[in-house]
Amino acid sequence: MAKHLPDITIVGGGIVGVTTAYCLTQRYPDCRVVIVEKENELAAHQTGHNSGVIHSGLYYKPGSKKAKNCVAGGALLKEFCRRHDIAVDECGKVVVATNESELGRLDELHRRGVANGVPGVAMIDAERLHEIEPHVAGIRALHVPEAGSIDYRLVVERVASRLATADCEIRKSTRVRSIKTDGDALIIETNGEAIRTRYMIGCAGLHSDRVTRMEGGELDTRIVPFRGEYYDLIPDRQHLVRGLIYPVPDPRFPFLGVHFTRRVDGSVEAGPNAVLALAREGYRKAQFRLEDVLDIFTFPGFWRMAAKYWQTGVEEMTRSWSKTAFVKALRHLIPEITAADLTPGGSGVRAQALQPSGDLVDDFVIVERPRGLHVCNAPSPAATSSLSIASEIVDRAERLFDLGTAVEFEHPTDWL
């Protein structure tokens, strides 16, 4: 057994895992925390493949966890970056209606943005849209001036450097194999030394359902991986995009449609498609993992989803394999775009929880256990929301676990 017996072990070294550890060690400096990460670096998956957008909270149902955490988390994230010298590009965002059939949905987004307290959100006409984004075609748009982009890997690095001065150990290249209850503790078996811990918090992203079940949690949902594929604009054409340019999304899906993102370094990416990945870490089309494929195709919810949305799936697959189709989608927003303007970019895999009914889980989900908390669905905007989610997780841990005496902060942002 490990000599170091932590109070809490966090499984997963993405942005939600490390910010949760940070919030814990700030609020409970005597709490011994261990982070276990199966890769040899932090932020290796969803966080590290993130496009870098700081989401505003525009899209989400008022009162939902996504809405509350996104708005609050975005403010906390910007404050953390200000204090720790991390660049934030508040380049602004427009959500563009290109025809009258989209105006009703655009009005609903505006209503949600106002209800969610999104700073500065405003409906603008085509003339104002052209002033903000001269190359965009649209008849009306929503403008979110404080939206922007950031390097989330750098955020994780800064948080990890702060954890190095706290009672927190980060164990990389440590894969969890099983979790057992042993009296008043949990035994986490890994590919290395076993960890005996009083409590655990699962922030395992693409493997969150598996880790939850390992610890004995009942879960009827399953993670189904969707790969998002991007192109990059060539340097000579990056002037076509000043900020973040989005279409009006389809309300049936949590995906936001093919869009343009100006990154914090000034480069511009276009995408993504959202296609089924045949591996939970399947960043390339050819990647295939039998265990992951069996998890998908033996789950009745997958087939129910496929029956409902097969036409959308065909459209996404067509754009995945046809650059011409991809360019056609982009030209709805910027008519000047040509195939020559685009070079293959990166990709990311979204851990999307799916219900047995075939419905996509649209909100953050945290499952409570006697000795564990598990973040079971935290797709976008989890990175934006991470500091707020971390605070909520610690609030729940305070209620469920014996953590000792907490530090009292005079201001809600003092722990940053």
C-alpha positions as a printed Julia matrix, in Angstrom:
416×3 Matrix{Float64}:
   0.0    0.0     0.0
   1.03   3.61   -0.53
   2.71   5.27    2.45
   0.94   8.54    1.73
  -2.73   8.13    2.67
  -4.66  11.01    1.14
  -7.89  12.44    2.41
  -9.16  12.76   -1.15
  -7.94  11.19   -4.39
  -9.03  12.86   -7.62
  -9.14  10.61  -10.68
  -8.42  12.65  -13.8
  -5.92  15.38  -14.57
  -7.94  17.55  -16.91
  -8.99  21.09  -16.09
 -11.94  20.04  -13.88
  -9.74  17.67  -11.88
  -6.89  20.11  -11.25
  -9.15  23.07  -10.45
 -11.09  20.89   -8.0
  -7.82  19.96   -6.31
  -6.87  23.63   -6.2
 -10.19  24.69   -4.67
  -9.89  21.9    -2.08
  -6.37  22.83   -1.03
  -7.25  26.53   -0.84
 -10.37  25.97    1.25
  -8.91  23.07    3.28
  -5.13  23.58    3.43
  -4.73  20.61    5.8
  -6.52  18.27    3.37
  -4.13  15.83    1.72
  -4.99  15.5    -1.97
  -3.67  13.19   -4.68
  -4.44  13.54   -8.41
  -4.02  10.4   -10.53
  -3.75  10.83  -14.29
  -3.27   7.89  -16.65
  -1.34   9.93  -19.23
   2.2   11.24  -18.78
   0.95  14.83  -18.84
  -2.0   16.8   -17.54
  -4.75  18.11  -19.84
  -4.03  15.4   -22.41
  -7.54  14.91  -23.73
 -10.63  17.17  -23.74
  -8.8   20.09  -22.09
  -5.75  19.85  -24.31
  -7.77  19.52  -27.5
 -10.05  22.43  -26.62
 -10.45  25.25  -29.14
  -9.79  27.76  -26.36
 -13.13  29.57  -26.38
 -14.31  31.26  -23.19
 -18.02  30.62  -23.54
 -20.47  33.29  -22.43
 -23.47  31.24  -21.26
 -25.66  32.29  -24.15
 -26.99  28.9   -25.23
 -28.04  27.2   -22.04
 -31.46  26.82  -20.47
 -31.88  29.43  -17.71
 -31.5   27.83  -14.3
 -29.47  24.89  -15.63
 -26.08  23.94  -14.2
 -24.5   24.87  -17.52
 -25.99  28.36  -17.45
 -25.06  29.09  -13.85
 -21.58  27.61  -13.99
 -20.68  29.07  -17.38
 -21.44  32.68  -16.47
 -19.91  32.4   -13.0
 -17.02  30.27  -14.22
 -16.14  32.63  -17.05
 -15.83  35.52  -14.58
 -13.69  33.41  -12.21
 -11.51  32.23  -15.08
 -10.81  35.76  -16.28
  -9.99  36.86  -12.73
  -7.63  33.89  -12.27
  -5.9   34.77  -15.54
  -5.55  38.41  -14.51
  -3.93  37.42  -11.22
  -1.62  34.81  -12.74
  -0.53  36.61  -15.92
  -2.35  34.49  -18.5
  -3.35  36.17  -21.74
  -7.06  36.47  -22.53
  -8.24  37.74  -25.9
 -11.7   39.28  -25.5
 -12.24  39.39  -29.24
 -16.05  39.2   -29.01
 -18.52  36.84  -30.59
 -21.38  37.02  -33.08
 -24.11  34.41  -33.56
 -25.37  35.0   -37.08
 -28.77  34.43  -38.64
 -28.38  34.06  -42.4
 -32.09  33.72  -43.24
 -35.49  34.56  -41.72
 -36.18  30.97  -40.63
 -33.42  31.36  -38.0
 -34.72  34.59  -36.45
 -37.04  32.87  -33.97
 -34.18  30.77  -32.61
 -31.96  33.85  -32.48
 -34.59  35.67  -30.42
 -34.72  32.71  -28.03
 -30.92  32.8   -27.65
 -31.15  36.51  -26.85
 -33.79  35.79  -24.21
 -31.6   33.1   -22.68
 -28.54  35.34  -22.72
 -30.37  38.1   -20.86
 -31.89  35.63  -18.39
 -28.48  34.07  -17.74
 -26.83  37.43  -17.11
 -24.46  37.33  -20.07
 -22.6   40.7   -19.96
 -23.3   43.03  -22.85
 -25.33  40.64  -25.0
 -27.23  42.58  -27.66
 -29.22  41.99  -30.82
 -27.65  43.78  -33.79
 -28.71  44.43  -37.37
 -26.83  43.56  -40.55
 -25.1   46.96  -40.71
 -23.67  46.65  -37.2
 -22.72  43.03  -37.88
 -20.74  44.16  -40.92
 -18.89  46.72  -38.81
 -17.84  44.03  -36.34
 -17.15  41.26  -38.88
 -16.88  42.84  -42.36
 -16.73  39.51  -44.24
 -19.73  37.82  -42.61
 -23.07  37.52  -44.42
 -26.11  37.74  -42.17
 -29.42  39.53  -41.73
 -29.21  39.83  -37.94
 -26.94  38.64  -35.15
 -26.33  38.46  -31.45
 -23.2   40.23  -30.26
 -21.39  39.12  -27.11
 -18.52  41.62  -26.67
 -16.84  39.91  -23.69
 -16.52  36.46  -25.28
 -12.98  35.47  -26.13
 -10.29  32.83  -26.2
  -7.55  31.48  -23.98
  -4.94  28.69  -23.76
  -6.5   26.14  -21.41
  -3.33  24.05  -21.23
  -1.55  27.08  -19.81
  -4.34  27.51  -17.25
  -3.83  23.9   -16.12
  -0.06  24.43  -15.93
  -0.51  27.49  -13.72
  -2.97  25.72  -11.45
  -0.63  22.72  -11.19
   2.27  25.01  -10.23
   0.11  26.39   -7.43
  -0.72  22.85   -6.29
   3.01  22.11   -6.01
   3.14  24.46   -3.0
   0.1   22.82   -1.36
  -0.29  19.34    0.15
  -1.16  17.87   -3.24
   0.64  15.09   -5.08
   0.17  14.61   -8.84
   0.79  11.05  -10.06
   1.04  10.88  -13.84
   1.14   7.66  -15.9
  -1.14   6.13  -13.25
  -4.09   4.19  -14.61
  -6.96   3.2   -12.3
  -7.8   -0.5   -12.6
 -10.31  -1.06   -9.82
 -11.81   0.63   -6.77
 -12.86  -1.27   -3.64
 -14.34  -0.26   -0.31
 -12.26  -1.26    2.71
 -13.95  -0.23    5.94
 -13.75   3.53    6.28
 -11.61   3.94    3.16
 -11.38   3.18   -0.54
  -8.59   1.16   -2.15
  -7.76   2.43   -5.65
  -5.76  -0.2    -7.52
  -3.58   1.22  -10.27
  -0.89   0.03  -12.65
   1.56   1.09   -9.94
   1.17   1.53   -6.22
  -2.31   1.11   -4.75
  -3.81   4.13   -3.04
  -5.76   3.91    0.19
  -7.87   7.05    0.46
 -10.68   8.31    2.68
 -12.67   9.72   -0.25
 -12.45  10.13   -4.01
 -13.66  12.52   -6.69
 -14.0   11.24  -10.24
 -13.17  13.76  -12.97
 -12.36  11.16  -15.59
 -13.95  12.81  -18.64
 -14.07  10.29  -21.46
 -13.99   7.44  -18.93
 -16.22   9.02  -16.27
 -18.96   6.38  -16.53
 -16.46   3.55  -16.12
 -14.81   5.11  -13.09
 -18.21   5.76  -11.51
 -19.21   2.12  -11.93
 -15.84   0.95  -10.61
 -16.62   2.73   -7.37
 -20.07   1.12   -7.22
 -22.17   3.99   -8.52
 -25.41   3.21  -10.31
 -25.48   4.91  -13.7
 -27.89   4.31  -16.56
 -26.11   6.67  -18.95
 -23.09   5.82  -21.09
 -20.36   7.98  -22.54
 -20.47   8.03  -26.34
 -17.46   9.78  -27.94
 -17.98  12.32  -30.72
 -14.95  13.56  -32.63
 -14.83  17.2   -33.65
 -12.68  17.8   -36.74
 -11.24  21.19  -37.66
  -9.52  23.04  -40.45
  -7.18  26.01  -40.0
  -7.31  29.17  -42.08
  -4.06  29.85  -43.9
  -2.22  32.94  -42.54
  -3.04  35.09  -45.58
  -6.77  34.61  -44.96
  -6.94  34.98  -41.19
  -8.0   38.61  -41.64
 -11.44  37.32  -42.69
 -12.18  36.55  -39.02
 -11.81  39.14  -36.26
 -13.34  37.18  -33.39
 -15.7   34.25  -32.84
 -18.33  33.65  -35.55
 -21.11  31.12  -34.95
 -24.27  30.04  -36.78
 -27.63  29.82  -35.03
 -27.49  26.31  -33.5
 -30.0   23.51  -33.85
 -31.75  23.36  -30.45
 -32.06  19.56  -30.63
 -28.31  19.11  -30.13
 -25.67  20.35  -27.66
 -23.3   20.93  -30.61
 -22.98  24.51  -31.85
 -22.5   23.95  -35.58
 -19.57  24.7   -37.86
 -18.05  28.02  -36.79
 -14.9   30.18  -36.83
 -12.68  30.67  -33.79
  -9.87  33.18  -33.45
  -7.42  31.65  -30.99
  -5.49  33.6   -28.41
  -2.34  33.35  -30.6
  -4.15  35.0   -33.54
  -4.61  31.87  -35.65
  -8.09  30.9   -36.84
  -9.74  27.49  -36.91
 -12.96  26.44  -38.62
 -15.21  23.6   -37.53
 -15.99  21.23  -36.11
 -17.87  18.35  -37.6
 -19.36  16.16  -34.89
 -18.95  12.52  -35.91
 -19.05   9.3   -33.93
 -15.57   8.24  -32.82
 -14.75   4.52  -32.72
 -12.46   5.03  -29.74
 -12.94   7.19  -26.66
  -9.62   8.79  -27.5
 -10.1    8.5   -31.26
  -8.63  11.72  -32.61
  -8.11  10.23  -36.1
 -10.63   8.61  -38.42
  -8.72   5.32  -38.49
  -8.56   4.9   -34.7
 -10.53   1.93  -33.42
 -10.73   0.34  -29.96
 -12.8   -2.8   -29.59
 -13.84  -2.17  -25.96
 -15.1    1.3   -26.86
 -16.94   0.13  -29.98
 -18.68  -2.64  -28.02
 -19.68  -0.08  -25.37
 -21.35   2.0   -28.08
 -23.06  -0.68  -30.15
 -24.31  -2.81  -27.26
 -26.01   0.2   -25.66
 -29.7    0.45  -26.69
 -29.59   4.24  -26.26
 -27.14   4.52  -29.16
 -29.51   2.81  -31.6
 -32.43   4.93  -30.42
 -30.37   8.08  -30.94
 -29.27   6.85  -34.38
 -32.89   6.23  -35.38
 -33.87   9.76  -34.34
 -30.97  11.66  -35.85
 -29.59   9.55  -38.69
 -30.06  12.34  -41.24
 -27.97  14.75  -39.17
 -25.37  12.01  -38.75
 -25.15  11.56  -42.51
 -24.67  15.3   -42.98
 -21.86  15.37  -40.41
 -20.16  12.34  -41.97
 -20.43  13.93  -45.42
 -18.6   17.03  -44.18
 -16.05  14.8   -42.49
 -15.08  13.08  -45.73
 -15.79  15.89  -48.21
 -13.87  19.15  -47.98
 -16.25  20.58  -50.57
 -19.22  19.97  -48.28
 -17.31  21.45  -45.34
 -16.47  24.6   -47.3
 -20.1   24.92  -48.39
 -21.17  25.0   -44.71
 -18.57  27.66  -43.9
 -19.67  29.84  -46.82
 -23.08  30.3   -45.22
 -21.22  32.55  -42.78
 -18.32  33.88  -44.88
 -19.05  33.62  -48.63
 -15.44  34.45  -49.57
 -14.07  31.22  -48.08
 -12.61  28.76  -50.59
 -11.1   25.31  -50.25
  -7.66  26.8   -50.85
  -8.05  28.89  -47.68
  -8.15  25.82  -45.44
  -5.53  23.36  -44.26
  -6.24  20.29  -42.06
  -6.26  21.23  -38.4
  -6.6   19.39  -35.11
  -9.42  17.42  -33.59
 -10.97  16.77  -30.21
 -13.25  14.13  -28.73
 -16.3   15.13  -26.72
 -17.37  12.87  -23.85
 -21.12  12.96  -24.37
 -23.38  11.14  -21.91
 -26.26   9.34  -23.6
 -29.46   8.13  -21.94
 -31.06   4.71  -22.63
 -33.9    6.62  -24.32
 -31.45   7.85  -26.95
 -31.5   11.43  -25.63
 -28.26  13.31  -25.2
 -27.68  14.49  -21.63
 -27.63  18.26  -21.99
 -26.48  19.4   -18.53
 -23.61  18.81  -16.15
 -24.18  15.72  -13.98
 -22.51  15.0   -10.63
 -23.26  11.69   -8.88
 -22.94  11.49   -5.1
 -21.74   8.37   -3.28
 -20.97   7.76    0.43
 -17.25   8.1    -0.23
 -17.18   9.46   -3.74
 -18.29  12.27   -6.0
 -18.3   11.68   -9.74
 -18.54  14.24  -12.54
 -20.41  12.09  -15.05
 -21.2   14.61  -17.76
 -19.12  17.74  -18.24
 -18.72  18.54  -21.94
 -18.44  22.1   -23.26
 -18.56  24.6   -21.56
 -16.77  22.65  -18.8
 -13.41  24.33  -19.42
 -14.95  27.8   -19.16
 -16.93  26.66  -16.12
 -14.14  24.7   -14.44
 -13.47  26.99  -11.47
 -17.18  27.28  -10.75
 -17.69  23.51  -11.12
 -14.72  22.98   -8.78
 -16.33  25.22   -6.18
 -19.63  23.32   -6.47
 -17.84  19.98   -6.09
 -16.09  21.2    -2.94
 -19.41  22.5    -1.6
 -20.85  19.01   -2.04
 -17.76  17.4    -0.52
 -18.19  19.63    2.55
 -21.7   18.28    2.97
 -20.87  14.62    2.34
 -17.35  14.17    3.69
 -15.53  14.94    6.92
 -12.95  17.47    5.74
 -12.19  19.36    8.92
 -12.25  23.13    9.3
 -12.54  25.32    6.2
 -10.79  28.63    5.59
 -13.22  31.54    5.62
 -12.67  33.86    2.65
 -13.78  37.47    2.86
 -14.49  37.68   -0.87
 -15.69  34.85   -3.16
 -12.64  35.24   -5.43
  -9.99  35.32   -2.69
  -9.2   31.62   -3.15
  -8.1   32.23   -6.72
